Structures are given as structure tokens and as C-alpha cells.
Amino acid sequence: MLTASEEIDTLLGALQRGAMGYVLKGVGSRGLAKAIRTILKGSRYVSPAMSAKVVDVSLDKEPSKNSLTPREREVMDLVGEGLSNKHIGLRLHLQEKTVKHHMTQILTKLGVSNRTEAALRWRGRG
């Protein structure tokens, strides 16, 4: 499965339905080739970032700033500067819809309900 979803429930659902691999969009050609070779050998392949999330959840770890992807960290740095989704998109050369998707992921990972709480947690005060 090649997907943009970084949700653990999506990963687990895909594997339960028979997916042998779970690769996040944006993977380079080498990474995709590695995933395909692994699957062709009969093993499962899960993107390293998703594997780490599964381990964190199974160890019942609290989500943290460290669980954010590098792009999500960039987005949060700009949220901390007070930029809107539109202006973050312009700065990072992303569509506003993509920034909204990142914000949804960030809120979930940080366990907060809005961008103000996320900014406070990101700066270590939340």
C-alpha cells in the first residue's frame, strides 16, 4: 500500500486486510525498490517512521515532539511564528490543503485539540 496516511489505525487496517507492505508517499525510488524487494521475498515491509509509531503505541508512550516528521516540525516552527495555513503553504511551497493535513496529523500526535495548544506544547509550555 502506497499512502500519505500516517495513522496507525490505517496501517493496522491495511495489514489486517492483507497488505504486505505499507509505504508512505514521498519515499524515494531506492526506498520503494527496497520495500518491493522485501515483499517479493515474502516478508512484510512497513515504512520505518510507521514502525517507530507502532512501537511507541505498543509501549504506551506519550506522543511527543519527537514523533513528528521533519515536515511536521517545519510546519510547527511556522505555526509558532503565528503564520496561518495559507502563509505556511506559501513559505514551504505546499498547498493549503496539505498544510491542513499536516496540522491534523500534528494535533493527533501531540494529543491536543487546536493549534494554540499545539504551539504551546511545541514550545515546551503545554
Beta strands, then each sheet from edge to edge (+ up, - down):
strand 1: 2-3
strand 2: 21-24
strand 3: 45-46
sheet 1: 1+ 2+ 3+
end
